[in-house]
Amino acid sequence: MKTSIKTELQEHILDCLNEGILTNENFEDWHYHCFNEDYYIIGYYEANQWLEKHNMNAFEAIDIVREYEVDNFGVFTTETNSESIVNMLVYIYGEEIIQSTGTDCIKELKNELENL
């Protein structure tokens, strides 16, 4: 994962913490609330700009999503448009970041994210 993406997504998780979206009571759904409850990026143009901002090739993004879906679900189903691919990529990376903290407490999550 590119450093710029990791930093952006960590900030998004911290925003969710600060807004009270993530709590100790809903720790099993942190990933859902941050990256699956709503679209992270809306619009093809915005998604293309996001990829460009993070210096990511569209084919590289598609390949990451395809590999994840085939490994986890046995089939690649995400539509191959920039909006769908970016949102799925953010879903994948968000899951990776949250799992890497290994915590179920918002105080520890915040500390982990601020020190990654």
Jmol script that loads the backbone (N, CA, C; Angstrom):
load data "model"
ATOM      1  N   MET A   1       0.844  -1.169   0.000  1.00  0.00           N
ATOM      2  CA  MET A   1       0.000   0.000   0.000  1.00  0.00           C
ATOM      3  C   MET A   1       0.893   1.238   0.000  1.00  0.00           C
ATOM      4  N   LYS A   2       0.539   2.173  -0.843  1.00  0.00           N
ATOM      5  CA  LYS A   2       1.329   3.396  -0.928  1.00  0.00           C
ATOM      6  C   LYS A   2       1.162   4.211   0.358  1.00  0.00           C
ATOM      7  N   THR A   3       2.227   4.861   0.761  1.00  0.00           N
ATOM      8  CA  THR A   3       2.229   5.636   1.999  1.00  0.00           C
ATOM      9  C   THR A   3       1.150   6.706   1.993  1.00  0.00           C
ATOM     10  N   SER A   4       0.956   7.367   0.865  1.00  0.00           N
ATOM     11  CA  SER A   4      -0.050   8.439   0.802  1.00  0.00           C
ATOM     12  C   SER A   4      -1.453   7.895   1.031  1.00  0.00           C
ATOM     13  N   ILE A   5      -1.733   6.708   0.525  1.00  0.00           N
ATOM     14  CA  ILE A   5      -3.048   6.088   0.727  1.00  0.00           C
ATOM     15  C   ILE A   5      -3.204   5.691   2.185  1.00  0.00           C
ATOM     16  N   LYS A   6      -2.174   5.077   2.737  1.00  0.00           N
ATOM     17  CA  LYS A   6      -2.224   4.650   4.141  1.00  0.00           C
ATOM     18  C   LYS A   6      -2.475   5.845   5.047  1.00  0.00           C
ATOM     19  N   THR A   7      -1.770   6.933   4.817  1.00  0.00           N
ATOM     20  CA  THR A   7      -1.934   8.138   5.626  1.00  0.00           C
ATOM     21  C   THR A   7      -3.345   8.691   5.513  1.00  0.00           C
ATOM     22  N   GLU A   8      -3.861   8.757   4.294  1.00  0.00           N
ATOM     23  CA  GLU A   8      -5.216   9.274   4.084  1.00  0.00           C
ATOM     24  C   GLU A   8      -6.260   8.409   4.788  1.00  0.00           C
ATOM     25  N   LEU A   9      -6.129   7.106   4.667  1.00  0.00           N
ATOM     26  CA  LEU A   9      -7.114   6.215   5.281  1.00  0.00           C
ATOM     27  C   LEU A   9      -6.997   6.198   6.798  1.00  0.00           C
ATOM     28  N   GLN A  10      -5.789   6.327   7.319  1.00  0.00           N
ATOM     29  CA  GLN A  10      -5.624   6.438   8.766  1.00  0.00           C
ATOM     30  C   GLN A  10      -6.322   7.701   9.271  1.00  0.00           C
ATOM     31  N   GLU A  11      -6.194   8.785   8.535  1.00  0.00           N
ATOM     32  CA  GLU A  11      -6.858  10.036   8.910  1.00  0.00           C
ATOM     33  C   GLU A  11      -8.377   9.874   8.849  1.00  0.00           C
ATOM     34  N   HIS A  12      -8.860   9.121   7.863  1.00  0.00           N
ATOM     35  CA  HIS A  12     -10.295   8.868   7.755  1.00  0.00           C
ATOM     36  C   HIS A  12     -10.792   8.086   8.975  1.00  0.00           C
ATOM     37  N   ILE A  13     -10.047   7.084   9.385  1.00  0.00           N
ATOM     38  CA  ILE A  13     -10.421   6.302  10.572  1.00  0.00           C
ATOM     39  C   ILE A  13     -10.411   7.195  11.802  1.00  0.00           C
ATOM     40  N   LEU A  14      -9.391   8.030  11.938  1.00  0.00           N
ATOM     41  CA  LEU A  14      -9.328   8.954  13.075  1.00  0.00           C
ATOM     42  C   LEU A  14     -10.505   9.928  13.054  1.00  0.00           C
ATOM     43  N   ASP A  15     -10.912  10.380  11.869  1.00  0.00           N
ATOM     44  CA  ASP A  15     -12.091  11.239  11.760  1.00  0.00           C
ATOM     45  C   ASP A  15     -13.335  10.498  12.253  1.00  0.00           C
ATOM     46  N   CYS A  16     -13.458   9.241  11.875  1.00  0.00           N
ATOM     47  CA  CYS A  16     -14.592   8.425  12.339  1.00  0.00           C
ATOM     48  C   CYS A  16     -14.572   8.270  13.855  1.00  0.00           C
ATOM     49  N   LEU A  17     -13.383   8.130  14.416  1.00  0.00           N
ATOM     50  CA  LEU A  17     -13.244   8.061  15.878  1.00  0.00           C
ATOM     51  C   LEU A  17     -13.683   9.371  16.519  1.00  0.00           C
ATOM     52  N   ASN A  18     -13.170  10.468  16.007  1.00  0.00           N
ATOM     53  CA  ASN A  18     -13.460  11.781  16.581  1.00  0.00           C
ATOM     54  C   ASN A  18     -14.926  12.173  16.442  1.00  0.00           C
ATOM     55  N   GLU A  19     -15.588  11.662  15.401  1.00  0.00           N
ATOM     56  CA  GLU A  19     -17.003  11.958  15.182  1.00  0.00           C
ATOM     57  C   GLU A  19     -17.913  11.021  15.980  1.00  0.00           C
ATOM     58  N   GLY A  20     -17.327  10.074  16.703  1.00  0.00           N
ATOM     59  CA  GLY A  20     -18.114   9.157  17.516  1.00  0.00           C
ATOM     60  C   GLY A  20     -18.763   8.022  16.733  1.00  0.00           C
ATOM     61  N   ILE A  21     -18.352   7.844  15.488  1.00  0.00           N
ATOM     62  CA  ILE A  21     -18.895   6.762  14.658  1.00  0.00           C
ATOM     63  C   ILE A  21     -18.376   5.421  15.148  1.00  0.00           C
ATOM     64  N   LEU A  22     -17.115   5.400  15.570  1.00  0.00           N
ATOM     65  CA  LEU A  22     -16.515   4.182  16.107  1.00  0.00           C
ATOM     66  C   LEU A  22     -16.539   4.255  17.626  1.00  0.00           C
ATOM     67  N   THR A  23     -16.993   3.170  18.235  1.00  0.00           N
ATOM     68  CA  THR A  23     -17.067   3.109  19.690  1.00  0.00           C
ATOM     69  C   THR A  23     -16.525   1.765  20.154  1.00  0.00           C
ATOM     70  N   ASN A  24     -16.308   1.641  21.443  1.00  0.00           N
ATOM     71  CA  ASN A  24     -15.897   0.354  21.989  1.00  0.00           C
ATOM     72  C   ASN A  24     -16.990  -0.692  21.786  1.00  0.00           C
ATOM     73  N   GLU A  25     -18.233  -0.254  21.797  1.00  0.00           N
ATOM     74  CA  GLU A  25     -19.353  -1.175  21.661  1.00  0.00           C
ATOM     75  C   GLU A  25     -19.503  -1.728  20.242  1.00  0.00           C
ATOM     76  N   ASN A  26     -19.078  -0.992  19.234  1.00  0.00           N
ATOM     77  CA  ASN A  26     -19.243  -1.473  17.848  1.00  0.00           C
ATOM     78  C   ASN A  26     -17.916  -1.872  17.204  1.00  0.00           C
ATOM     79  N   PHE A  27     -16.944  -2.296  18.019  1.00  0.00           N
ATOM     80  CA  PHE A  27     -15.602  -2.594  17.496  1.00  0.00           C
ATOM     81  C   PHE A  27     -15.613  -3.670  16.416  1.00  0.00           C
ATOM     82  N   GLU A  28     -16.557  -4.590  16.470  1.00  0.00           N
ATOM     83  CA  GLU A  28     -16.617  -5.642  15.441  1.00  0.00           C
ATOM     84  C   GLU A  28     -17.026  -5.086  14.087  1.00  0.00           C
ATOM     85  N   ASP A  29     -17.589  -3.861  14.072  1.00  0.00           N
ATOM     86  CA  ASP A  29     -18.067  -3.250  12.836  1.00  0.00           C
ATOM     87  C   ASP A  29     -17.281  -1.996  12.438  1.00  0.00           C
ATOM     88  N   TRP A  30     -16.125  -1.778  13.037  1.00  0.00           N
ATOM     89  CA  TRP A  30     -15.342  -0.583  12.705  1.00  0.00           C
ATOM     90  C   TRP A  30     -15.078  -0.468  11.212  1.00  0.00           C
ATOM     91  N   HIS A  31     -14.647  -1.548  10.614  1.00  0.00           N
ATOM     92  CA  HIS A  31     -14.338  -1.526   9.187  1.00  0.00           C
ATOM     93  C   HIS A  31     -15.584  -1.183   8.382  1.00  0.00           C
ATOM     94  N   TYR A  32     -16.691  -1.787   8.735  1.00  0.00           N
ATOM     95  CA  TYR A  32     -17.955  -1.521   8.039  1.00  0.00           C
ATOM     96  C   TYR A  32     -18.309  -0.038   8.130  1.00  0.00           C
ATOM     97  N   HIS A  33     -18.249   0.517   9.332  1.00  0.00           N
ATOM     98  CA  HIS A  33     -18.645   1.913   9.524  1.00  0.00           C
ATOM     99  C   HIS A  33     -17.714   2.893   8.801  1.00  0.00           C
ATOM    100  N   CYS A  34     -16.450   2.561   8.707  1.00  0.00           N
ATOM    101  CA  CYS A  34     -15.499   3.460   8.042  1.00  0.00           C
ATOM    102  C   CYS A  34     -15.496   3.318   6.522  1.00  0.00           C
ATOM    103  N   PHE A  35     -15.634   2.081   6.038  1.00  0.00           N
ATOM    104  CA  PHE A  35     -15.340   1.850   4.626  1.00  0.00           C
ATOM    105  C   PHE A  35     -16.413   1.109   3.836  1.00  0.00           C
ATOM    106  N   ASN A  36     -17.549   0.805   4.454  1.00  0.00           N
ATOM    107  CA  ASN A  36     -18.547   0.049   3.713  1.00  0.00           C
ATOM    108  C   ASN A  36     -19.957   0.599   3.897  1.00  0.00           C
ATOM    109  N   GLU A  37     -20.140   1.470   4.864  1.00  0.00           N
ATOM    110  CA  GLU A  37     -21.462   2.025   5.130  1.00  0.00           C
ATOM    111  C   GLU A  37     -21.879   3.009   4.035  1.00  0.00           C
ATOM    112  N   ASP A  38     -20.910   3.654   3.450  1.00  0.00           N
ATOM    113  CA  ASP A  38     -21.164   4.624   2.388  1.00  0.00           C
ATOM    114  C   ASP A  38     -19.972   4.610   1.436  1.00  0.00           C
ATOM    115  N   TYR A  39     -20.149   5.188   0.265  1.00  0.00           N
ATOM    116  CA  TYR A  39     -19.039   5.286  -0.676  1.00  0.00           C
ATOM    117  C   TYR A  39     -17.974   6.223  -0.124  1.00  0.00           C
ATOM    118  N   TYR A  40     -16.728   5.862  -0.315  1.00  0.00           N
ATOM    119  CA  TYR A  40     -15.616   6.719   0.087  1.00  0.00           C
ATOM    120  C   TYR A  40     -15.431   7.827  -0.948  1.00  0.00           C
ATOM    121  N   ILE A  41     -15.532   7.450  -2.211  1.00  0.00           N
ATOM    122  CA  ILE A  41     -15.412   8.382  -3.339  1.00  0.00           C
ATOM    123  C   ILE A  41     -16.677   8.263  -4.175  1.00  0.00           C
ATOM    124  N   ILE A  42     -17.246   9.398  -4.548  1.00  0.00           N
ATOM    125  CA  ILE A  42     -18.429   9.387  -5.403  1.00  0.00           C
ATOM    126  C   ILE A  42     -18.077  10.079  -6.709  1.00  0.00           C
ATOM    127  N   GLY A  43     -18.294   9.370  -7.799  1.00  0.00           N
ATOM    128  CA  GLY A  43     -18.082   9.929  -9.132  1.00  0.00           C
ATOM    129  C   GLY A  43     -16.829   9.399  -9.795  1.00  0.00           C
ATOM    130  N   TYR A  44     -16.952   9.183 -11.094  1.00  0.00           N
ATOM    131  CA  TYR A  44     -15.827   8.656 -11.870  1.00  0.00           C
ATOM    132  C   TYR A  44     -14.673   9.648 -11.920  1.00  0.00           C
ATOM    133  N   TYR A  45     -14.978  10.915 -12.109  1.00  0.00           N
ATOM    134  CA  TYR A  45     -13.929  11.924 -12.185  1.00  0.00           C
ATOM    135  C   TYR A  45     -13.155  11.990 -10.869  1.00  0.00           C
ATOM    136  N   GLU A  46     -13.889  12.025  -9.744  1.00  0.00           N
ATOM    137  CA  GLU A  46     -13.250  12.091  -8.437  1.00  0.00           C
ATOM    138  C   GLU A  46     -12.399  10.855  -8.182  1.00  0.00           C
ATOM    139  N   ALA A  47     -12.893   9.699  -8.615  1.00  0.00           N
ATOM    140  CA  ALA A  47     -12.130   8.462  -8.438  1.00  0.00           C
ATOM    141  C   ALA A  47     -10.853   8.489  -9.275  1.00  0.00           C
ATOM    142  N   ASN A  48     -10.956   8.971 -10.499  1.00  0.00           N
ATOM    143  CA  ASN A  48      -9.757   9.087 -11.341  1.00  0.00           C
ATOM    144  C   ASN A  48      -8.753  10.056 -10.719  1.00  0.00           C
ATOM    145  N   GLN A  49      -9.251  11.151 -10.171  1.00  0.00           N
ATOM    146  CA  GLN A  49      -8.377  12.120  -9.519  1.00  0.00           C
ATOM    147  C   GLN A  49      -7.716  11.518  -8.284  1.00  0.00           C
ATOM    148  N   TRP A  50      -8.447  10.676  -7.556  1.00  0.00           N
ATOM    149  CA  TRP A  50      -7.906  10.018  -6.374  1.00  0.00           C
ATOM    150  C   TRP A  50      -6.760   9.095  -6.772  1.00  0.00           C
ATOM    151  N   LEU A  51      -6.960   8.315  -7.821  1.00  0.00           N
ATOM    152  CA  LEU A  51      -5.896   7.428  -8.299  1.00  0.00           C
ATOM    153  C   LEU A  51      -4.666   8.240  -8.708  1.00  0.00           C
ATOM    154  N   GLU A  52      -4.905   9.325  -9.431  1.00  0.00           N
ATOM    155  CA  GLU A  52      -3.805  10.177  -9.881  1.00  0.00           C
ATOM    156  C   GLU A  52      -3.079  10.812  -8.690  1.00  0.00           C
ATOM    157  N   LYS A  53      -3.851  11.292  -7.727  1.00  0.00           N
ATOM    158  CA  LYS A  53      -3.277  11.913  -6.523  1.00  0.00           C
ATOM    159  C   LYS A  53      -2.321  10.959  -5.823  1.00  0.00           C
ATOM    160  N   HIS A  54      -2.671   9.671  -5.824  1.00  0.00           N
ATOM    161  CA  HIS A  54      -1.855   8.676  -5.138  1.00  0.00           C
ATOM    162  C   HIS A  54      -0.902   7.949  -6.092  1.00  0.00           C
ATOM    163  N   ASN A  55      -0.766   8.516  -7.301  1.00  0.00           N
ATOM    164  CA  ASN A  55       0.172   7.975  -8.279  1.00  0.00           C
ATOM    165  C   ASN A  55      -0.040   6.476  -8.497  1.00  0.00           C
ATOM    166  N   MET A  56      -1.307   6.112  -8.669  1.00  0.00           N
ATOM    167  CA  MET A  56      -1.647   4.709  -8.861  1.00  0.00           C
ATOM    168  C   MET A  56      -2.238   4.519 -10.253  1.00  0.00           C
ATOM    169  N   ASN A  57      -1.715   3.545 -10.935  1.00  0.00           N
ATOM    170  CA  ASN A  57      -2.196   3.174 -12.249  1.00  0.00           C
ATOM    171  C   ASN A  57      -3.526   2.435 -12.102  1.00  0.00           C
ATOM    172  N   ALA A  58      -4.485   2.723 -12.970  1.00  0.00           N
ATOM    173  CA  ALA A  58      -5.799   2.079 -12.905  1.00  0.00           C
ATOM    174  C   ALA A  58      -5.691   0.563 -13.012  1.00  0.00           C
ATOM    175  N   PHE A  59      -4.788   0.082 -13.845  1.00  0.00           N
ATOM    176  CA  PHE A  59      -4.638  -1.363 -14.000  1.00  0.00           C
ATOM    177  C   PHE A  59      -4.078  -2.012 -12.736  1.00  0.00           C
ATOM    178  N   GLU A  60      -3.197  -1.298 -12.063  1.00  0.00           N
ATOM    179  CA  GLU A  60      -2.656  -1.777 -10.791  1.00  0.00           C
ATOM    180  C   GLU A  60      -3.787  -1.896  -9.764  1.00  0.00           C
ATOM    181  N   ALA A  61      -4.647  -0.877  -9.702  1.00  0.00           N
ATOM    182  CA  ALA A  61      -5.777  -0.892  -8.771  1.00  0.00           C
ATOM    183  C   ALA A  61      -6.733  -2.034  -9.090  1.00  0.00           C
ATOM    184  N   ILE A  62      -7.049  -2.218 -10.354  1.00  0.00           N
ATOM    185  CA  ILE A  62      -7.939  -3.308 -10.769  1.00  0.00           C
ATOM    186  C   ILE A  62      -7.343  -4.652 -10.373  1.00  0.00           C
ATOM    187  N   ASP A  63      -6.053  -4.811 -10.586  1.00  0.00           N
ATOM    188  CA  ASP A  63      -5.402  -6.080 -10.263  1.00  0.00           C
ATOM    189  C   ASP A  63      -5.438  -6.377  -8.766  1.00  0.00           C
ATOM    190  N   ILE A  64      -5.251  -5.366  -7.932  1.00  0.00           N
ATOM    191  CA  ILE A  64      -5.307  -5.551  -6.482  1.00  0.00           C
ATOM    192  C   ILE A  64      -6.710  -5.992  -6.070  1.00  0.00           C
ATOM    193  N   VAL A  65      -7.720  -5.329  -6.614  1.00  0.00           N
ATOM    194  CA  VAL A  65      -9.110  -5.672  -6.298  1.00  0.00           C
ATOM    195  C   VAL A  65      -9.436  -7.076  -6.801  1.00  0.00           C
ATOM    196  N   ARG A  66      -9.025  -7.378  -8.029  1.00  0.00           N
ATOM    197  CA  ARG A  66      -9.291  -8.703  -8.604  1.00  0.00           C
ATOM    198  C   ARG A  66      -8.662  -9.796  -7.751  1.00  0.00           C
ATOM    199  N   GLU A  67      -7.406  -9.627  -7.395  1.00  0.00           N
ATOM    200  CA  GLU A  67      -6.706 -10.629  -6.594  1.00  0.00           C
ATOM    201  C   GLU A  67      -7.387 -10.828  -5.234  1.00  0.00           C
ATOM    202  N   TYR A  68      -7.777  -9.738  -4.584  1.00  0.00           N
ATOM    203  CA  TYR A  68      -8.448  -9.821  -3.286  1.00  0.00           C
ATOM    204  C   TYR A  68      -9.764 -10.588  -3.415  1.00  0.00           C
ATOM    205  N   GLU A  69     -10.550 -10.230  -4.409  1.00  0.00           N
ATOM    206  CA  GLU A  69     -11.857 -10.870  -4.555  1.00  0.00           C
ATOM    207  C   GLU A  69     -11.738 -12.348  -4.921  1.00  0.00           C
ATOM    208  N   VAL A  70     -10.822 -12.677  -5.800  1.00  0.00           N
ATOM    209  CA  VAL A  70     -10.644 -14.083  -6.173  1.00  0.00           C
ATOM    210  C   VAL A  70     -10.157 -14.882  -4.968  1.00  0.00           C
ATOM    211  N   ASP A  71      -9.214 -14.322  -4.215  1.00  0.00           N
ATOM    212  CA  ASP A  71      -8.696 -15.020  -3.031  1.00  0.00           C
ATOM    213  C   ASP A  71      -9.756 -15.205  -1.950  1.00  0.00           C
ATOM    214  N   ASN A  72     -10.630 -14.205  -1.774  1.00  0.00           N
ATOM    215  CA  ASN A  72     -11.598 -14.240  -0.682  1.00  0.00           C
ATOM    216  C   ASN A  72     -12.974 -14.763  -1.069  1.00  0.00           C
ATOM    217  N   PHE A  73     -13.353 -14.576  -2.331  1.00  0.00           N
ATOM    218  CA  PHE A  73     -14.706 -14.939  -2.753  1.00  0.00           C
ATOM    219  C   PHE A  73     -14.732 -15.916  -3.921  1.00  0.00           C
ATOM    220  N   GLY A  74     -13.576 -16.175  -4.511  1.00  0.00           N
ATOM    221  CA  GLY A  74     -13.499 -17.112  -5.621  1.00  0.00           C
ATOM    222  C   GLY A  74     -13.826 -16.524  -6.978  1.00  0.00           C
ATOM    223  N   VAL A  75     -14.246 -15.270  -7.005  1.00  0.00           N
ATOM    224  CA  VAL A  75     -14.620 -14.643  -8.271  1.00  0.00           C
ATOM    225  C   VAL A  75     -14.455 -13.119  -8.160  1.00  0.00           C
ATOM    226  N   PHE A  76     -14.120 -12.507  -9.277  1.00  0.00           N
ATOM    227  CA  PHE A  76     -13.973 -11.048  -9.362  1.00  0.00           C
ATOM    228  C   PHE A  76     -15.300 -10.471  -9.835  1.00  0.00           C
ATOM    229  N   THR A  77     -15.944  -9.677  -8.981  1.00  0.00           N
ATOM    230  CA  THR A  77     -17.281  -9.165  -9.314  1.00  0.00           C
ATOM    231  C   THR A  77     -17.386  -7.649  -9.382  1.00  0.00           C
ATOM    232  N   THR A  78     -16.411  -6.916  -8.892  1.00  0.00           N
ATOM    233  CA  THR A  78     -16.500  -5.457  -8.887  1.00  0.00           C
ATOM    234  C   THR A  78     -16.514  -4.935 -10.321  1.00  0.00           C
ATOM    235  N   GLU A  79     -17.435  -4.011 -10.578  1.00  0.00           N
ATOM    236  CA  GLU A  79     -17.484  -3.391 -11.904  1.00  0.00           C
ATOM    237  C   GLU A  79     -16.162  -2.677 -12.165  1.00  0.00           C
ATOM    238  N   THR A  80     -15.703  -2.738 -13.403  1.00  0.00           N
ATOM    239  CA  THR A  80     -14.415  -2.120 -13.728  1.00  0.00           C
ATOM    240  C   THR A  80     -14.619  -0.685 -14.213  1.00  0.00           C
ATOM    241  N   ASN A  81     -15.056   0.139 -13.285  1.00  0.00           N
ATOM    242  CA  ASN A  81     -15.075   1.580 -13.514  1.00  0.00           C
ATOM    243  C   ASN A  81     -14.326   2.210 -12.351  1.00  0.00           C
ATOM    244  N   SER A  82     -13.859   3.404 -12.537  1.00  0.00           N
ATOM    245  CA  SER A  82     -12.977   4.015 -11.543  1.00  0.00           C
ATOM    246  C   SER A  82     -13.635   4.144 -10.172  1.00  0.00           C
ATOM    247  N   GLU A  83     -14.892   4.508 -10.119  1.00  0.00           N
ATOM    248  CA  GLU A  83     -15.560   4.679  -8.838  1.00  0.00           C
ATOM    249  C   GLU A  83     -15.646   3.364  -8.065  1.00  0.00           C
ATOM    250  N   SER A  84     -16.072   2.308  -8.720  1.00  0.00           N
ATOM    251  CA  SER A  84     -16.207   1.005  -8.055  1.00  0.00           C
ATOM    252  C   SER A  84     -14.854   0.453  -7.621  1.00  0.00           C
ATOM    253  N   ILE A  85     -13.862   0.579  -8.489  1.00  0.00           N
ATOM    254  CA  ILE A  85     -12.534   0.055  -8.170  1.00  0.00           C
ATOM    255  C   ILE A  85     -11.915   0.815  -7.000  1.00  0.00           C
ATOM    256  N   VAL A  86     -11.991   2.134  -7.014  1.00  0.00           N
ATOM    257  CA  VAL A  86     -11.404   2.915  -5.919  1.00  0.00           C
ATOM    258  C   VAL A  86     -12.110   2.598  -4.602  1.00  0.00           C
ATOM    259  N   ASN A  87     -13.420   2.517  -4.611  1.00  0.00           N
ATOM    260  CA  ASN A  87     -14.133   2.219  -3.373  1.00  0.00           C
ATOM    261  C   ASN A  87     -13.799   0.832  -2.848  1.00  0.00           C
ATOM    262  N   MET A  88     -13.636  -0.139  -3.724  1.00  0.00           N
ATOM    263  CA  MET A  88     -13.256  -1.475  -3.276  1.00  0.00           C
ATOM    264  C   MET A  88     -11.811  -1.487  -2.791  1.00  0.00           C
ATOM    265  N   LEU A  89     -10.948  -0.749  -3.455  1.00  0.00           N
ATOM    266  CA  LEU A  89      -9.549  -0.651  -3.030  1.00  0.00           C
ATOM    267  C   LEU A  89      -9.463  -0.035  -1.631  1.00  0.00           C
ATOM    268  N   VAL A  90     -10.226   1.001  -1.391  1.00  0.00           N
ATOM    269  CA  VAL A  90     -10.266   1.640  -0.076  1.00  0.00           C
ATOM    270  C   VAL A  90     -10.814   0.656   0.961  1.00  0.00           C
ATOM    271  N   TYR A  91     -11.818  -0.121   0.591  1.00  0.00           N
ATOM    272  CA  TYR A  91     -12.369  -1.155   1.468  1.00  0.00           C
ATOM    273  C   TYR A  91     -11.271  -2.146   1.869  1.00  0.00           C
ATOM    274  N   ILE A  92     -10.516  -2.599   0.886  1.00  0.00           N
ATOM    275  CA  ILE A  92      -9.448  -3.582   1.121  1.00  0.00           C
ATOM    276  C   ILE A  92      -8.368  -2.994   2.030  1.00  0.00           C
ATOM    277  N   TYR A  93      -7.885  -1.816   1.676  1.00  0.00           N
ATOM    278  CA  TYR A  93      -6.823  -1.200   2.461  1.00  0.00           C
ATOM    279  C   TYR A  93      -7.308  -0.801   3.850  1.00  0.00           C
ATOM    280  N   GLY A  94      -8.549  -0.355   3.967  1.00  0.00           N
ATOM    281  CA  GLY A  94      -9.109  -0.016   5.265  1.00  0.00           C
ATOM    282  C   GLY A  94      -9.159  -1.223   6.180  1.00  0.00           C
ATOM    283  N   GLU A  95      -9.551  -2.341   5.610  1.00  0.00           N
ATOM    284  CA  GLU A  95      -9.576  -3.593   6.373  1.00  0.00           C
ATOM    285  C   GLU A  95      -8.173  -3.946   6.860  1.00  0.00           C
ATOM    286  N   GLU A  96      -7.207  -3.804   5.981  1.00  0.00           N
ATOM    287  CA  GLU A  96      -5.818  -4.106   6.318  1.00  0.00           C
ATOM    288  C   GLU A  96      -5.315  -3.215   7.458  1.00  0.00           C
ATOM    289  N   ILE A  97      -5.622  -1.937   7.399  1.00  0.00           N
ATOM    290  CA  ILE A  97      -5.163  -0.999   8.430  1.00  0.00           C
ATOM    291  C   ILE A  97      -5.807  -1.316   9.775  1.00  0.00           C
ATOM    292  N   ILE A  98      -7.104  -1.498   9.782  1.00  0.00           N
ATOM    293  CA  ILE A  98      -7.795  -1.765  11.051  1.00  0.00           C
ATOM    294  C   ILE A  98      -7.330  -3.078  11.649  1.00  0.00           C
ATOM    295  N   GLN A  99      -7.194  -4.115  10.833  1.00  0.00           N
ATOM    296  CA  GLN A  99      -6.732  -5.398  11.352  1.00  0.00           C
ATOM    297  C   GLN A  99      -5.300  -5.325  11.865  1.00  0.00           C
ATOM    298  N   SER A 100      -4.477  -4.494  11.250  1.00  0.00           N
ATOM    299  CA  SER A 100      -3.076  -4.403  11.653  1.00  0.00           C
ATOM    300  C   SER A 100      -2.915  -3.814  13.049  1.00  0.00           C
ATOM    301  N   THR A 101      -3.914  -3.068  13.519  1.00  0.00           N
ATOM    302  CA  THR A 101      -3.819  -2.494  14.856  1.00  0.00           C
ATOM    303  C   THR A 101      -4.024  -3.557  15.934  1.00  0.00           C
ATOM    304  N   GLY A 102      -4.781  -4.594  15.621  1.00  0.00           N
ATOM    305  CA  GLY A 102      -4.994  -5.688  16.560  1.00  0.00           C
ATOM    306  C   GLY A 102      -5.665  -5.272  17.851  1.00  0.00           C
ATOM    307  N   THR A 103      -6.527  -4.283  17.803  1.00  0.00           N
ATOM    308  CA  THR A 103      -7.158  -3.786  19.015  1.00  0.00           C
ATOM    309  C   THR A 103      -8.676  -3.792  18.903  1.00  0.00           C
ATOM    310  N   ASP A 104      -9.342  -3.772  20.046  1.00  0.00           N
ATOM    311  CA  ASP A 104     -10.799  -3.661  20.079  1.00  0.00           C
ATOM    312  C   ASP A 104     -11.233  -2.531  21.026  1.00  0.00           C
ATOM    313  N   CYS A 105     -10.330  -1.597  21.234  1.00  0.00           N
ATOM    314  CA  CYS A 105     -10.573  -0.466  22.135  1.00  0.00           C
ATOM    315  C   CYS A 105     -10.248   0.824  21.382  1.00  0.00           C
ATOM    316  N   ILE A 106     -11.160   1.792  21.402  1.00  0.00           N
ATOM    317  CA  ILE A 106     -10.941   2.999  20.605  1.00  0.00           C
ATOM    318  C   ILE A 106      -9.718   3.796  21.061  1.00  0.00           C
ATOM    319  N   LYS A 107      -9.427   3.782  22.342  1.00  0.00           N
ATOM    320  CA  LYS A 107      -8.238   4.484  22.835  1.00  0.00           C
ATOM    321  C   LYS A 107      -6.978   3.859  22.238  1.00  0.00           C
ATOM    322  N   GLU A 108      -6.913   2.529  22.247  1.00  0.00           N
ATOM    323  CA  GLU A 108      -5.761   1.839  21.669  1.00  0.00           C
ATOM    324  C   GLU A 108      -5.718   2.023  20.154  1.00  0.00           C
ATOM    325  N   LEU A 109      -6.893   2.002  19.507  1.00  0.00           N
ATOM    326  CA  LEU A 109      -6.948   2.206  18.062  1.00  0.00           C
ATOM    327  C   LEU A 109      -6.378   3.565  17.707  1.00  0.00           C
ATOM    328  N   LYS A 110      -6.787   4.582  18.437  1.00  0.00           N
ATOM    329  CA  LYS A 110      -6.291   5.929  18.181  1.00  0.00           C
ATOM    330  C   LYS A 110      -4.780   6.010  18.366  1.00  0.00           C
ATOM    331  N   ASN A 111      -4.279   5.419  19.454  1.00  0.00           N
ATOM    332  CA  ASN A 111      -2.839   5.405  19.701  1.00  0.00           C
ATOM    333  C   ASN A 111      -2.085   4.678  18.589  1.00  0.00           C
ATOM    334  N   GLU A 112      -2.607   3.535  18.182  1.00  0.00           N
ATOM    335  CA  GLU A 112      -1.966   2.757  17.111  1.00  0.00           C
ATOM    336  C   GLU A 112      -1.911   3.542  15.810  1.00  0.00           C
ATOM    337  N   LEU A 113      -3.034   4.174  15.446  1.00  0.00           N
ATOM    338  CA  LEU A 113      -3.095   4.916  14.188  1.00  0.00           C
ATOM    339  C   LEU A 113      -2.171   6.134  14.208  1.00  0.00           C
ATOM    340  N   GLU A 114      -2.082   6.776  15.321  1.00  0.00           N
ATOM    341  CA  GLU A 114      -1.230   7.961  15.418  1.00  0.00           C
ATOM    342  C   GLU A 114       0.251   7.585  15.416  1.00  0.00           C
ATOM    343  N   ASN A 115       0.567   6.328  15.716  1.00  0.00           N
ATOM    344  CA  ASN A 115       1.961   5.905  15.772  1.00  0.00           C
ATOM    345  C   ASN A 115       2.378   4.996  14.622  1.00  0.00           C
ATOM    346  N   LEU A 116       1.493   4.754  13.669  1.00  0.00           N
ATOM    347  CA  LEU A 116       1.858   3.909  12.517  1.00  0.00           C
ATOM    348  C   LEU A 116       2.728   4.662  11.546  1.00  0.00           C
TER     349      LEU A 116
END
end "model"
wireframe off; spacefill off
backbone 0.3
color backbone group
